[in-house]
Amino acid sequence: MVTAIIGAGVMGEAILAGLIRAGRDASTILVGERRPDRGAELAQKYGVKVVPNVEAAVADTVLLAVKPQDLAATLIDIAPNLRAGQVLVSVAAGKSTAWIESQVPAGVAVVRAMPNTPALVGEGMAGLSRGSSVTDAQYAEAESLLSGSGQAIEIPEYQQDALTAVSGSGPAYVFYVVEAMVEAGVQLGLARDVATALVQQTLYGAATMLRETRTHPSVLREQVTSPGGTTAAALRKLDEHGVRAAFSSAMEACRDRSRELAQGS
């Protein structure tokens, strides 16, 4: 089976790298990329065949890694070459499987996916939703595209906006918190490189504990928080400033914006 990746931006390359890392034969991967310099770079780096016209990048499974505003034009280009039984996987935010199905020939299996940027380092999280005519075998192939660069789970499509708010945009929240902690460390008298190293390793260690111990975060937090101690004093200030409520409000805003984008706003 041949897999085509249309769009070789950040996410497209992350998924491509994940496939190669997972053992996919480069000769079975076709990349559609209109920029000659970018195409040459990918061909040399991964050993894949790159074609400049996306309509030629049609295979058994087609990954659409283009921006949402470019999806309609891309579908117009490739639709004449699509056929029933092919699998079309879209990572374009806000574009429903029903809408994509309306743009392609009947019988093309459509899967919608929302990955995130940690896919670049093989630690991504993606949520996948099936269209109306996706078989288990077709879904498994779609899942294999995303799981090569991290983890993938299946969710009902109506939950895609919520998933966007949690994991799709989630890395930005984490980086925002890291920025705040580094700046606070500098204000407390630490050199910036020292504060950055402390925060980075603390974040990595805490995330590793969550994954490997599978302990509820409340329990892990309590293990750090001695009664009347330093951590308790810090957490009390976070509660006073409504940090939990701010996260909830921010993620609701993200979900609502995802819905607006899906409606073309």
N, C-alpha and C positions, 0 to 999 in steps of 0.2 A: 504494500500500500504506500502511496505517495501522499505526503502532507505538504500543503502550500501555506506559506505565511505571507499575507499581504499587509505591508506596512512594517518597516523595520526601524521604528523608533525605539524608545527606551523599553517599553513593555514587549514589543515584538522581538527585540533582541534577547531580552531576559527569558522569554519562553523558548526561543531558538536555542539559547545556551543550555537551558534546562533539558531540552530534548537530547542534545548531544551528550550532556553529562549523564543522562539516564541510559545511554547506550544506543540511542537511535542512530542508524546508519545515515551519514550525511548525504549519501546518494539518493535517499528516499525523501529528501527535504528540498522543496523548491521555494525560493523567496522572490516575491514581486516587489521591486523597489525602483522607482523612477529616477532617483539621483544616481548618476554613474559612479561618483566617487564613493558614495555610501555602499553601493552594490559591490564595488571592487573590494572594499574593506571587509565586508561580510564574507565574500567568497574566499578571500585569503585567510581570514581568521577561523572560519568554521568548515571550509571545504564544501560548501553547499553551492548549488547552481542558482544563479540570480538572473532574473529576466527583468527588462526595463518596463515592459507593458503588463500591467496587473491582470488584464484579461487572459494572458497566457499562463498565469500562475493559478491554474485550476487543477485540482487533484481529487483523490478520494475524500480527503478531509481538507477543508479550507479554514484557516484561522484568519479572521478579520481583525487586525490590530491597528486600525486607523482611528483617527479622532472622530467623535460623534458627528461633527459638522461635515466630515468627509464621507460618511458611510453611504449616504444616498447616492452620491456620484459613483462611488466604488461599486455599489450593487448594480447600477445601470451598466457599468463597464463589463462586469463579469457575468451578469444574468444570462446572456445568450449562450454562454459556454457551460452553464450549470445543467445538471440532469437529476432526475429522481434517484434517490438512494445516496447521494452525496451528503456529507456532514459539513455544516457551516457553523463555525463557532465564532461568536462575536464578543469582543471585550469592550465595545463602545458603550459608554455609560448612558443610561437613560433610554436606550432603544430596545423595545420589547420584541420578543420572539414573534408575536402576531404581526407586528409591523414589518419585520424582516421577511417573514413568510409571504407577505403580500407583495413583496418586491422581487421574488424569485420564483422559478417554476414550481409547480405542485410536486410534492414528494421529496423536496429537498429538506433534510432534517436540520433543524435550527436549534442550537444550544446557546444560551446567553451566559456570559461569565463576567464576574467582577473580581479581578486579581488586585494585588497591591504591590507597591514598589520593592518591598523586601524580596520579591522574586528575583531581583538583580543579584542577590547573594545566596540564592537557593533556599530562602526561608519565607517565601510568599504564602499568602492565604487567599484562596479563591472560592467564591460561591458560584455554583452552576445551577441553571434552571433549564429544564427541557421545554422544547416547543411541542406542537401538537402531534407530531408524527415521528418522534425519536424512539428507536428501539433500545433495549438494554445494551446491545453490542455497540450501537452508535454512541450511546452515552458514555460507555466505557472508553471508547477511543477519544472522545472529547475530554474526558477526565484525565486521560494519560498525558494530554498536551499540557495541562496546567500543573499536574502533580510533579512533573519533572523539575519545576522551579519552586517547589514547596509542598503545601498541602491543599487539597481541594475537597469540598463538601457539596452535597446536593441540597438545595433549598427550594421551596415553592417560589414561583416568580414574583408573587405579590410581596415577598419579603426582601427583594433585591434592594429596595430603597433603604431599608433598615440595615442590611448588610453593608451597604455603601457607607452609612454613618458610623458603623462599628469598625470594620476592617479595611474597607476601601480607602477612607480618609484617615483611619486610625493612626498610621505612622506619623502623620503631621502633628497629631495631638502629642504623641510621645516626644517628637523632636522639639515641640514647643515647651514641654515640661523640662527637657534637658537644657534648653537655652536658659530657662528661668533659673534652674538650679546652678548652672555654671555662673551666671551673672551674680547670683546671691553669694556664691563662694568667693568671687572676686571682691564683692563688697565686704565680705568678712575678713579679707586680708590675704587670701590665697593668690598665688600667681595663676594667670589664666590657663596655662598649659597643665598645671597641677590640678586645678578645679575641673578641667575638662576630662583628664584621665580618671579622676576620682568618680565623676558622675558616669562616665562611659562604663567603667568596670562594675560600678554598683548596679546600673541598669541591666547589664548583661548577666550579672550574677543573680539578680532578683528574677529575671525572666527565666533563667535556667532552673531556678528553684521551683517556679510555678509549673514548668513543663515536666521536670523529672520527678518531683515529689507528688504532683497532682493533688496537692493540698489546697483547700479553699483559701483565697487571698485574705479573707478576714482572719483565719487562723494564723497565717504567716505574719500578718501585720501585728497581731496580738503577741506573737513570739518576740517581736522587736520592742514592744511597748511595755516597759516596766511602769507600775503604778507610781505616779508622781515624778517620773523621770524626764529625761531630755526629749525623748521621742513623743511622749504624751504632751509635753508643752508645745511642740511643733505642730502636732496633729490638731490640738485645740485651736491654734491660730488658723489652720486650714479650714476647720469647721466654721469658725467665726466669720471667715471671708466667703463662705458659701461655695467652696470649690466643688463639692459633689453636685450641687444644684447647677453650677455653671457648666459642668460637663454634660449634665442631662439636657440643659437648654441648648448647648452647642450641637449636640448630636441630633436633637430634634430639628434644629435649623438645617443641618446637613441633609437629613432625610427629606425635609420639605423641599429643599432646593433640588434634590434628585428627582422628586415628583414633578417639579416645574419643568425641569429639562426634558423629562419624558413626554410632557405635553407640548413641547416646542417653545416654551417661554424663554 
